Amino acid sequence: MRSAAKVHYDGYLSRIARDLKTPSPQLARAVDSALGAEGRLAALRTVGEERSLEPGTREEDEDEMERRTLLQALAALGLPASPISEALRNIRISVHRTVGGGEDGHIDEWDEIVVEYGHLYVPTPPRRLLLDLASDLVTVQQIIKRKQQEDARRNRAHSTSAPWSRVAAELCALMAKTLSNLGRPREAREWWRTAQSAAEASGDTDLALWIAGGRLAHGLYERRPAAVLLARADKVLERVSDAPSRGLLHVRGVRAQLLAPAGDADEATAELQMCGEMSGTLPPSITSEVHSIAGWAEDRLRYIQAWVHAHLGEREQLDGAVEHAHRVVAAEARRFRAQFGLLQAFGHVRAGDVSGGVRLAHVVYSRQPVEHRTTMVTSLAEQVLEAVPLQRSGEQIVTDYRELLAGSGRKAIT
């Protein structure tokens, strides 16, 4: 304490002792003089300053700052990291590295996590899914950064982060879809771009196409201009081969959905037929999975058919597609089943059965839990109302349906 008083830095010295502050050159000289160290302490301060500039030290500091920023972002979403969780995380990482563990060993586990999200996407309320995705995206981002730093240190010619970029791309696409479902299209758009970049970095062309198709599909429900979306779909198709794939099928399916409302019946029907033919050439691993959004099973094809036939006013074909879909769509996939019901209601109104179509839409939408009234569901519900001819808009059944939408539409989703 007497030495601290001598140099007039007692409070400051306390913070330095606890590693909360770095000593200034003036303080180093003052302490050196007070203790009679003949320049040795001042020299140590200079050595410490040089070490702080060594390669890797500043990088580690930046990594730590970024990690804290990400943790703060998670806390803002309602996912706080407790001191105990942080301590356990640091201990686990240290032990994992000591025993020779690396990220490569559990890429398969993250692939499984992505598969699980594909199954959870439809039955899980978007808000809950968003929190889980945010947490996992932070973890994957940190892994990718460490892989990139390791590649740079070892001067590797080939990146070892490509498989992780694929995982990140799929998680980012799921985040984009979730934000879109929550009625936040602008934020979703940024995530779509990040997902696309990550897919391209991974070298997975089918995944990049699948993400492009997803972005187009959500643009439909966000009511983006059809001409803009159609031009983007055509641009995507110009750059790829016609080799059948899940991603190509996704883009072509959305293209059929874009053509039908525009009244281009011939081209929409031709695109729909092409989707059916391509679907038959894909492996069962893609076409037999009806419980996940990651594949392209019969339910997806039936949905494209229902959309096209509904917008073209082809009631008989529409009802057939919906009937086939109900046989394969899981009962817990309530959002997807609601979308089929609302498409059918829309098609019936378009075909002239206003009372029947609106009544069906009212039943479907009123039974949908608020947390599942996503942008996709509500957009279709609104389209049913918009299809009602002006001269019948004052009928009681239409008025009741309008009030249902006004009272519990997107505003109920927070």
N, C-alpha and C positions, 0 to 999 in steps of 0.2 A: 504493500500500500504506500510506503514511504517513497518508493521509486516511481510509482504512478503519480504521486503528488508532485514529485520533482519535475516531471515532464509535462504536467498539467493536462494529462490525457486519461484520467482515471476511468470515466464512463466509456470512452472510446476503446481503452485497453480491454475492458470487460467484454465488449462485443467482439474484439479480435480474438480473445482467448477462447470464445465460444464458436469461433470460425464463422462469425456473422459479417465480419468486415475484413478488408485487406489493408495492411498498414501502408500509410503513405511514405514517400521518401523522407519527408521532414520528421515524421514520427520515428522512423527507423534510426535516423541520425541522433535524435534526442535520447532514445532509449540506450543506444550504443554508448553515448557520452555519459549518461547517468550511471550505467553499470561498469564503465571503464573497460569496455570490450575492445577498444582500440581498432574499431572499424569492422570487426568480424561480424557483428549483428547486421550492420548496414549492408554488408556484402551478401549475407544470406537473403535479405529482402530482394536484392538484384537477381540472385540465382532463382528465387521463387518466381519472380516476374518473367524471367526467360523461360522457365518451365511451363508457365501458363500459356506461352505462345507455341510450345512444341506441337507437332501434328498429332491430332487425336484428342488433345485436352479440350480445346475450344469446341471441337465437334461433339464431345461428350456433354459439355455444358449446354450446347444448343439442343441436343437430344433430350436432355433432362427438362429444359424449358418447354420444348414441344410436348413432352409427355405430360407435364403439369397442365399445359393449356388444354390438352385433350381430356384430361381428368376433370378439369373445371367445366368443360363443355358437357361431359356426361352428367356431372352433378346438376347442371342447369336443366337437363332433361329428366331429372329425378332419379339418377343412378349414382349417388355419392359413393366414393371409395373410402371406407373407414381406415383409420390408422392401422388397425389389426390386419385388414385385408392387404394393405400396402406392405406391411412388414412381412407377412407370409409370402406375398408375391416375390419380394426381393430375395428372401431365403430360398424359395423354390428355384428361382432362376440361377442363383449361385450354385446350389447343389446340382441342378441339371447340367450346367456347364462343366462342373468339376468331374462328374461321372462320364463326361463325353457325349452328353445329349445335345442334339442339334434340331433345328426346325424341320429339316428334311424328313426326319423320322416320323413326323405326325402330319404331313400334308394329306395323307389318306383320311385322317380323322376330320380335317377341315372339309374335305370333299364330302364326307358323310354329313357334316353339319349343313352344308349347302343343300344336299338332298333332303334333309329333314325340313329345311325352310320351304322347299318346294311343296312338301306335303302340308305344312302348317299355314301357308299363305292364305288359302281360301277360308278355312274354318276359324282362324284366329283374328280377333278384332285388330284393325290396323294400328291403333294406338299402342297396344301391347307389343305387337310385332316390331314397331319402330324402335322401342327401347332396347329390345334384344339385339336387333340389327346394329344399332349404334354402338353398343358395347363390343360386339364381335368385330365390327369394322375398325375400331381403335386397336384391338389386338392384332389384326391382320396387317394394318398399316405399319405398326411397329416392327413386325416380323419382316415385312418387305424392306423397310429402311435398313435394318441390320444386315439383311442379305446383300443389299446394294453396297453398303459400306464395306462388307467383307469382300465382295467381288472387286471393289476398287483397290483395297489394300493388297489383295493377292494378284492384281492385274490379270484377272480372268478374261479370256476372249469371249466366253459365252456366259450370259447372265444366268444365275441360279434362282432368280426371283420370278421367272416366267410362270411356273406353276402357281405361285402365290398371287400373281397378277390375275390369273384365271379365277381364283377364289374371290379376290377383291371385286372383279368385274361382275360376278354373279350376285354378290352381296350388295354392290352399289345399284345394280338393276332392281333388286328386290326393294331397296330403299326408295328408289325412284317410283316404283309402282305403289308402294305404301303411301308416300307423300301425295301422289296423285289421288289415291283413294280417299285421303283425308282432305281433299279439296285445296291442295297447295301446289298448283301446277308450276309456278315459277321456280320454287325450290326443287321440284321434281325434275325440271328441265336441266338444272345444273348436275344433278346426280346421273341423269341419262348420259350427259356428255362425259362425265368421269367414268362411268361404266364402259362406254364405248372406247375410251382411251385405254383403259385397263385391259379390255378384251383384245385390242390391237397389239398391246405390249406383250400379251401372253402368246400371240401367234395362233389363237384358236379362231379360225374364220367362221366356223359354224356358230360359235358363241356370239361373235360380233354381229352376225346376221340376226340371231335370235333377239339380241338386245335392240337392234334397229327395228325389228318387227314389233317388239313390246312398246317402244317409244311411239311408233305410229299408231298402235292400237289405243294407247291411252290418250293420244291426241284426238282421236275420234270422240271420246267421251268428255274431253275437256272443251269440246266444241271449237277446236282450232279450224281454220279455213280448210275445207276439203281440197281445194286446188293446191294449197301449199303442201299438204300431206301427200297427195297423189304425186306431185312433182318430186318429193323426197323419195317416195317408194320407187319411182321410175329410175331415179338417180342411183339408188342402192342396187337395183337389179342390173343396171348397165355395167356395174363394176364386178359382177360375180358370174360364175359359170352356171349352167342349168343343171348341174349334178344335184340329184335329190338330197335334201338334208332337212333337218328340223328347222334350222334358221330360215332357209329359203321358203319352206312351206309357210312359216309364220308371216313373212313379208308378203307372199302372194295371197295369203288368206286375207290380210288387212287390205290389200289392194282391191280384192273383190268387194269387201265391205265399203270401201270408198266409192267404187263405181256404181253400186246399186242405188244409193240415195240420189245420185246425179242423174238417174234415169237411163244410164247406159246399160240396158238389159242384156244385149248380146255379149258385150265384153265382160260384164260381171258374171254372166252364166258360163262363159268360156273359161274365165279364171277359176270359177268354182269347180268346174269339171277337171281342170288341170290339178287342183288341190287334191281332189279325190283320187286321181290316178297316181300322183306323187306319193300320197299317203300309203298306197298299197305297195310301194317299192321300199319303204323304210323298214328297218329291223324291228322285231317285236319289242325290244327293249325301249323303243321310243313310242310305238303305237299301242302298246298294251297297258301303259301306266295311266289309269284314269283318276288316280288320287293325287297327282302332282302336276304343277304347272310347268314342270321342266320338260315334259314329253309332248307328244302330239297324238293323243288317243282319239277314239271315235267321238268322245264328247266335244272335242275342239272342232272337229270337222262338222259335226251336227250344228254347232253354234254358228259357224260361218254360213252354213246352208240356211239356218233359221233367219239370220240377219238379212241375207240376200233376198230370200223369198218374202220376208215381211215387207221390205222396202219396195219390192216389185209388185206387191199386192197379190201374191200367189198363195192364197190361203190354204189350199189343199196340201201343197208341198211344204208350207210352213208347219202345219199341224203334224205332218208326217215326221219332219225333222225333230220337232219337240217331243213327240211320242217316243221316238227312238232314243233321244237323249235321256229321258227320264228313266230308261232301263239301265243306263250305265253310270249316270251321275250319282255320286255318293250322297246319302241323306244329310250328312253333316256339312256338305258343301252348299250351305244355304244361300250364300251370295250368288253362286253360279246358277243354282236352281231358280232363284228369283229373277236373274237376268233372262233366263229362258222364258219364264212366265210373262215378264214385261214385254219381251220381244213378241211373244204370241199375242198379247193384248194390243200392242201397237199395230201388228199386221191385221188383226180383226177390225180395228177402227179404220185402217186404210182401205180395207175391203168393203166397208160400208156398215159393219155391225158396230155402231158406236156404243150402244147400251151394253152389249155383251163384252166388248173390249175394255171399256172403262170399268165395268164391274169387276172383271178379272184383275185389272191393274190395281184396283182399290184393295182387293183381298190380298194380293201378293205383297204389295208395299206395306200395308198396315200390319201384316204379320212379321215383317222383317224387323229384327231388333235394331234399336237406334244405332248401336255401335257397328252394325253391318250395313247401314245405309250409306255406302261409299259413293264416290263420284260416279262410278260405273252404274250402280244400281239407280241412283237418283237421276242421272242423266237420261236413262231409259224411261224412267217413270215420267219425267217431264215431256219426253217425246210423245208419249201416249196422249197427254193433254194437248200438245201442239197439233196432233193429227186430227183432233175433233174439228169438224167444219164449223165455221163461224155461226151459222144459223142454228146450231144445236148447242152452242157453248153455254146457254142459259138454263139448260135442263137441270133438274135437281141432282141427278146422279153425277153429272159433270161438275156441278157446283160443290158437291160434297167431296169429290176427288181433289178438286183444286184446293179446298181448305185443308185437306189432309197433307198435301204437298207443302202448302204455305206454313203449316204449323209444325211440321217435323221433318223438314228436308235437310239440306246440308248444314243448316244452322245448328242442328243438334250434334254435329260432329265437331269435337274440339281437339 
